[in-house]
Amino acid sequence: MEGYLGIDVGSVSTNLVIINRENRIIASVYTRTMGRPIEAVQRGMVELNQQLDCEIEIKGAGTTGSARYLTAAMVGADVVKNEITAHAVAAINVIPEVKTVIEIGGQDSKIILLQNKVVVDFAMNTVCAAGTGSFLDHQSARLGVPIEKFGELALKAKNGVQIAGRCSVFAESDMIHKQQMGYCLEEIVYGLCEALVRNYLNNLSKGKEILSPVVFQGGVAANAGMKRAFEEALNVEIIIPPFFNVMGAIGAAILAKEQTEFQPATNFRGFSVSDLEYKTSSFVCAGCSNTCEVVKIQVENETLARWGGRCGKWEVASEKSLNVTCKPAN
């Protein structure tokens, strides 16, 4: 069987999928990055391979996420795309007529607007935890409630208590105050979901028209309370796809399939990359006033890739052919 690999490495989770030519999921892995993207990808590759019940020939591989260039160098990706493109492609695959994509992960969130399967606008929140999944994680720890139980409790609440959600610090103070006032746990939990939705809409969707169909993806979509809060705030149905937590990886796999149709062979290095020892390092280039920080990844003393420079010299040239004026700063 032929398959296509997609890998999405973010700050919180690392997701891997294999799809067939009809874009159906053959295997998928959702694991924690834990600040070690290389180890997370290697661990995910092992788990992914173990799920396969027949021999799969990987015809193409794609990467996305904040560590997409690092991952591409590791596995030999055929295509590297940003998260906006990958999530949009995955959403279109599930709901071809989708017009709005809501994506909330552990440490960032996105809104993507589409018309006729084309991205026409988007916005991202990468600077404040109050609009991301870590907001609920932090408050769940304070309440002593497992985050997996948040959705169940939120659905039991008749109404949510008003909680300030523009800042995680203020939200915790406000939540403690509401506890002292005697509000029940279900109302507080749902109030936190509503606070996250308000923060998301105020920061990302201001000036943007949210049209149906609306697809909600990312790890936070597992929280049924968030779905309810979005539906009440927007007065539209929120669609959660079956593989909502690995949609970025699905999009990368679909893009890899499209890319490899125009090339003779894939660059994929094989599942044996899980057994190799990778080394990453960085240096500051003194070639000009930009003083770019260039990242390098090596395996068995061989340089696989470099990235981070604005001019591209380090990315495309070998160490022997580099101009002497473009060298690492001491």
N, C-alpha and C positions, 0 to 999 in steps of 0.2 A: 504494500500500500504506500502511496505517496502522501507526504505530509508537509506542513509548513509551520515553522516555529516562530512564536512571538514572545518577546520578553519585555516586561515593564518593570524597571527598577526604580522605586521611589524611596523617600526618606524613611517611611514606615514599613511598607510591604514590598516584596518582590514577587511578581506574578509571571507564570510561564504557561503557555498553551500550545497545543499542536492541533491544527485544523486539517481537514481533507480538502479536496478540490471544490467541494460544495459548501465550504465554510462551516462545516459541522465540527463540533469539538470532539477530538479523539481523546485527549488527556489534558488536565489542567492542574496547576499547583499554585496555592496561595500561601506564602510564608513570610515571616518577619525579616526585615533587613538587618535590624539590630546594629546599625552603623558599620556593617561589614558587607558591602555589596558583592565583592568577589566571592566570599564564602557563601553568601545567600544564593547567588546564581549557581554555584557549583552544587550546593545542596539541592536546589530546585531541579537541576538537570538530572541528578540521581533519582529523585522522587518521580520525576516525569517519565524517565525511562522504565522505572519499575511498574508504572501503570499500564504500559503497553502490553497487550496480550498477543500481538503479532509483530512481525518485522516491519518497521517503518523506514522508508527512505526519505530523509529530509531534503526537499527540493529547493527550499529557500528559508532564510531566517531574517527576522526584523527585530529591531530594538527601539524602545522609547523610554520615557521617564528621565529623571534628573541624572541618572548614571548611564544614559544610553550610549555615549561614546566609549566609555570604559567597557561596558558589556559587549558592544559591537567588536571591539578589539579582541576580547576574550574568545567569543564564540565564532567569529568570522561572519558578521552580518552582511546581508546583501542590501539592506536599506536601513537607514537611521532617520526616525521622524520625531517631531515634537509631540507632546501629549495632546495638544489641541487636535491635531490631524488624526492621531491614532484613535482618540475617543470618538471623534465625529464619524470616522469610517466604521467603527464598531457599532455605533448607534444606528447608522443607516442600514447596516446589515440586518439588524433586528427589526427596526421600524423604518422602512424606506421613506415614508412621508414625514419623518421626524422634523420638527421645526426648532425645538429647544432641548438642549442637553444640560442637565444639572449634574455636576460631578463634584463630590466632596470626599476628599481623602483624609489621611491622618494629619498632614501638616500643610495642605493647600486646598484650594477649592477653585472651581472654574464654572463659567457659564458660556455655552456655545450656541449661537443662533445660526440656523441654516435656512436656505431657500433653494428648492429644487436640487437637494443633495450637495449644495455648495455652502461652505462656511462664509457668512457675510459679516459676522461680528463675534467678538469673544472678550472675556475679561477674566483675570486671574487674581486671586488673593494669596500672596506668598509672604506677607509681612506681619500678620496678626493671627494668633492661634484661636481667637474668639470666633472666627468664621470657619473653623475646620473641625475635624473629628477629635483632635486632641482636647478641644474644649469639653466635650462630653466625657472623654476618658478621665480628665482631671476631676471633674465634678462627681463622676461615679465613684472615684476613689474616696473623695471627701464624704460622700453619703454612705459608703460601705456597701454599694450595690454593684454587682458585676455588670459590666457594660452590655453583656448579652441579655440581661433582664430588663434593660431600659425600655425597649419597645413594648414588651408585655405590660409593664407598669404604666407606661404612658397611655396605652389604649384603655386602661381602666379608669382614667381620670375623666370626670365630666367636663371640667374646665382646667386650664393651666393657670398657675399663679404667675403674675407679672414679675419677671426677673430681668434686671439690666443685663444686656448681652453684648454691649459694644466692647467690653474688656473682660478678660478672664478673671482678673483680680477683683474688679467691681462686682462681677457676677457671683463670685464666691461669697463676698461680704453680704450681698443682697440675699443670696440663698440661705445663709446662716440666719439672717434677720427674719426671713419668712418661716424658717423652722421654729424660731423662738416665738413667733406669733401663733403657732399651732396648726399651720397648714399640713395636710397629710402628704405622705411620701409620693403618692401617685400624682398629685397636683403639682408638686415641685418638679418631679421628673419631666412631666409633660411641659411645664413652664420652661425648663431648660431647652427642650426641643424647639419650642416656639421662639425662644431667644436666639438660638442658632439660626433659625430660618429668617428672623428679622435682620440679623446681622448680615446674612448672605444676600438678602434682597436689597438692603440699604447700600451695601458696598459694591456689589457686582451688577445688579440689574437696573440701577438707577438710569433712567433715560432709555431703557431698552424695553421693547414690547415682547412679553413672553407669550408665545402662541402655542397651541396644541398641534400635534401631540408633543408631550413633554416626557422625556426619558430621564430617569434618575439613576445614576450609576456611581460606583466608588464604594469603598467599604462601609460608609455611613448609611448607604441604602439598605443595609441589613436591619436597621432600626425602624420598626413599623411606626413608632411615634413620629419620626421625621417625615415619613410619607404622609401621615395624617396632618401634621403641621403645615406642610407645603400645600396640600390640597385645600385646607381651610384658608390659607393666606392668599392663594392664587385663584381659588374657586374653579380649578380644572382637575381632571384626572391625571394622576402621576403614574407613569408606567415604569416598573422595575423589571429589567430583563433577567432571564434565568441566571446568567453568569455575570451579574452586576459588578462583582468584586474583581474581575480580571478583564474588564472591557478594554483597557489600554493594551494589554498583551494580545487580545483578539484582533484589535485594529492593526497592530504591528505585524501579525501573522498574515492578515489579508493583504496588506501593502507589500509584504515580501512575496506573496504569491503573484501579485500583479507585476512586480519588478522582475522576477526571474523568468517571466514569459519572454523577455527580450534579451536574455543573456544565455550563453551556452551551458554554463554550469554554476552551481551555487558556491559561495565562499565558506559555507558552514564547515567548521573544523571537526564536527562529530561530538558525540556524547563523552568522548574520552577527555574533553577539556576539564572535566570534573577531577581528573587525577593529576593535573599539572599544577605547578607552583608558580603563581604570578607575583610579580613585584612591581609596585607603583612608586614613582618618585616625581619630584617637580623641581624646576629651577626657574630663575628669572632671566629672561633674555636681555642682553645689553646691546643689542643691535641698533636700537633707536630709543627715542625718548618715551615710547609707550611702556617700556619695561614690563612686557607681558609675562605672566606666570604660565609656563608650559608644563603640562603633565605628560609623563611618559610611563608606559606599561611594558614590562619585559617578562619573558618566560624563557627559562634556561639560557639566560644571557643574550637572548635575541629580542631586539626592540620591535614590538608589534605595532605600536602606534604612538603618536604624540598629538596633543591638541591643546588649545588655549591661546595660541598666538593670533594676533589680528591679521597679520600679513599672509599667513599660511606657509611660510618657509619651512618651519619645523615639521609641519604635517606631511609635506609632500617630498621632502628631500631626505636622502640617507645621511648618516652621520659623516661619511667620508666626503660627500659632495657639497656640504654646506659652505657657504661663503664665510671667509674668516671674520667678516665684520658682523656676522650674526652668530653670536656664541653666548653661552651661559655667563651670567655675571658672577663674579667671585663673591 
